[in-house]
Amino acid sequence: MSPGWLAAGAFVLLVLLLAIPAFKAARFFDEATIAMRKAHENTDPLFSEANTTLTHVNTQLERVDGITANARAVTGNVSALTSLFTATLGGPLVKAAALSYGVSKAVKARRKAAEQPNKHSRRRSRRGSR
């Protein structure tokens, strides 16, 4: 055998040895391409459903914004009403409460004053009878 045939045989053997991994790599890339196509096909419905969900969420958030604005308006109205009530009726109510408290204190003081002379007169009448 000549060295040329030996080199040619070695080259063929080398090509065969490299062809097997190259063939496996080609199959791997084909499978990867198929998997990516399937993933892409499955993501289209997922993205459309996510888009629909986000649209519904945005609609609900707009409603919540409206409710929040209405609640803010009601809070302002209640605050204004409270201020108005305090300004118009608060002063007279405080004065009426103070007047009723003063009258009740005066009545109690008068009753107490009316009872004290009776106590002293009873003591004097007891002393005189002894």
ChimeraX attribute file (.defattr): number of C-alpha atoms within 10 A of each C-alpha:
attribute: neighborCount
match mode: 1-to-1
recipient: residues
	/A:1	5
	/A:2	6
	/A:3	8
	/A:4	9
	/A:5	10
	/A:6	11
	/A:7	11
	/A:8	11
	/A:9	12
	/A:10	12
	/A:11	12
	/A:12	12
	/A:13	12
	/A:14	11
	/A:15	11
	/A:16	12
	/A:17	11
	/A:18	11
	/A:19	12
	/A:20	11
	/A:21	11
	/A:22	12
	/A:23	11
	/A:24	11
	/A:25	12
	/A:26	12
	/A:27	12
	/A:28	12
	/A:29	12
	/A:30	12
	/A:31	12
	/A:32	12
	/A:33	12
	/A:34	12
	/A:35	12
	/A:36	12
	/A:37	12
	/A:38	11
	/A:39	11
	/A:40	12
	/A:41	11
	/A:42	11
	/A:43	12
	/A:44	11
	/A:45	11
	/A:46	12
	/A:47	11
	/A:48	11
	/A:49	12
	/A:50	12
	/A:51	12
	/A:52	12
	/A:53	12
	/A:54	12
	/A:55	12
	/A:56	12
	/A:57	12
	/A:58	12
	/A:59	12
	/A:60	12
	/A:61	12
	/A:62	12
	/A:63	12
	/A:64	12
	/A:65	12
	/A:66	12
	/A:67	12
	/A:68	12
	/A:69	12
	/A:70	12
	/A:71	12
	/A:72	12
	/A:73	12
	/A:74	12
	/A:75	12
	/A:76	12
	/A:77	12
	/A:78	12
	/A:79	12
	/A:80	12
	/A:81	12
	/A:82	13
	/A:83	12
	/A:84	12
	/A:85	12
	/A:86	13
	/A:87	11
	/A:88	11
	/A:89	10
	/A:90	14
	/A:91	12
	/A:92	12
	/A:93	12
	/A:94	11
	/A:95	11
	/A:96	12
	/A:97	12
	/A:98	12
	/A:99	12
	/A:100	12
	/A:101	12
	/A:102	12
	/A:103	12
	/A:104	12
	/A:105	12
	/A:106	12
	/A:107	12
	/A:108	12
	/A:109	12
	/A:110	12
	/A:111	11
	/A:112	11
	/A:113	11
	/A:114	11
	/A:115	11
	/A:116	12
	/A:117	11
	/A:118	11
	/A:119	11
	/A:120	11
	/A:121	11
	/A:122	12
	/A:123	11
	/A:124	11
	/A:125	11
	/A:126	10
	/A:127	9
	/A:128	8
	/A:129	6
	/A:130	5
